[in-house]
Amino acid sequence: MKAAATQAGQDPVPYTARDMSRYPAEAQFSRSALAPGLLGAIILLAGLALVGTSWETFVLYAAAILALIQCVFAWQGRQWWWLIGLIPIAVLWNPVWPISIPDLAWRLMQLAGAVVFIATAVSIKIPIHRADEGNRAQRRVGPQGGGRPKR
């Protein structure tokens, strides 16, 4: 069959199998904001049922802390425009200085905050810098000359 395929001018190995590398290409960015963003959205949506209860304090702490974590990732990813939505979440959900807001408005803000968390989680990409790749290879090899160090 190989002979028939090569005589007809066709390559017997499929194109994808021939050109695929054994190792995948290294990622150029990371999505570090994905987990805290989705967790923040889950907490805010679950917090809708806890408005006005004693458990609301835990929702406030978690939302404020996760919003600040998202701010750090937005800054590292050089996507500063997300700070417009994340800083108000960190301030309004701050349990240290509570702000008195009517329940209906607060529930709508919980939904809006969940949307901001999901949007930031999906869109923030942090570039990966590989500047010290050579230094890592030397650290794995160990001391110069190999083997155990002399006493």
N, C-alpha and C positions, 0 to 999 in steps of 0.2 A: 504494500500500500504506500510505503514511503517513496518507493521508486516511482510509482505512478503519480504521486503528488508532486515530486520534484521535477518529473518530466513535463508535467502540465504547467510548470512555472508557479505552483502554489507552495507555500511554506507548510510543512507538515505540523509544525508547532503553532498553536494558536497565538495570536498577537499578544493577548493579555498575559498568558503564562510566560512568554519569552521576555517581556519587558518589565515584569513586576520584580521589584527588589525584595530581597529576603527580609529586610528591615523596613518598617514604615518610616516615612519622612518625619523629621523632628518638627514638633509643633512650634509655630512662631509666636503664639500667644497662649495664655491660660485664662480660664474662666473661673477665677477664684471667688468672684462675687455671686456665683450661681447658688451655692448652698445657703449662705446667710440671707440672700434675697428671697429664696423660696420659703425658707424657714420663717422669715419675717412676715411674709404674706399669710402663711398658715396661722401664725400667732394672731395676727390682726383679724383674720376671719373667724378664728375660734373666739377671739375676744369680743365679738359682737354679742355672744350669749352671756358674757360676763360683765357687761356694762352695769354699773351700780352695785356690784357685789364686792365682797372683800378680796376676791381673786383678781380683780381688775388691776391691782397694784403690780402683780407679777407680769401682767400683759404690758403695762406701762414700762416697767424696767426692761423687759425683753425687747420691745419695739424700739426703745430709745438706744439701747446698746447695739442692736443689729443695724439701726440706721447709721450710727457712727462708724461701724465696721464697713458698711457700704460706702460711706464717705471716703474712707481711706482707700478702698479699692477704686473708686471713681477717680481719686486724685492720682493714684499710681497708673491708671490706665489713660490718663490725660483726657478724661471726659468730664470736665469740670461742670458742664451744664446740668449734670445730674444732682449737683449739690443744691440746686434751686428747689428740688423736691425732697431731698434727704435731710437737709438741715432743719426745715420746719417740722419734719417728723421727729427728729431728735429733740427739738425744743418743746413741741406740744405734748409729746408722750413722756416727757421727763417727770418722774414722780416726786422729785425733790421740790420743785416749784409747780404744784398742780395749777392748771388753768381751768376755771369753771366755765363749762360749755354745756348747753342743753343736750339732753340725751339723743334727740333725733339728729341734730347737727353732728354730734360726736360719732354716731353710727355711720353717717355718710362719710365723715372723715376717715373712719376705719376702712371703709371700702376704697376710698381714694388712696389711702396709704398702702393698702394691699396692691393696688394697681401700680403704684410707683415702685414698690419692692419687686414685683414681677418684671416690670420693664427694665429696671436696673440690672436685675439678675441675668436677664437674657442678653442685654446689649453691652455690658461692660466687659471688655477684653483687655487683659494686661499683657503687654509685650514681654517676651522672654529674652533676656540678654545672655549671650553665651561668651562673654569676654574672658572668663577665667577657665575655659575648657582645658587648656594645656596644663594649668596648675592642678586640676583634679586628676589628670592622668598621672602626674608625678606623685601625688599623694597616695594613689592606689598602689603604685609600684613599691614604695617604701624607701628605705635609705639607699643611697647610692652604693653600688657594688652588690646589692642584693644580699640575701641571707640575714643572719642575725648580726647585730652590732657587736664589735669586738670589745672585750673588757680590758 
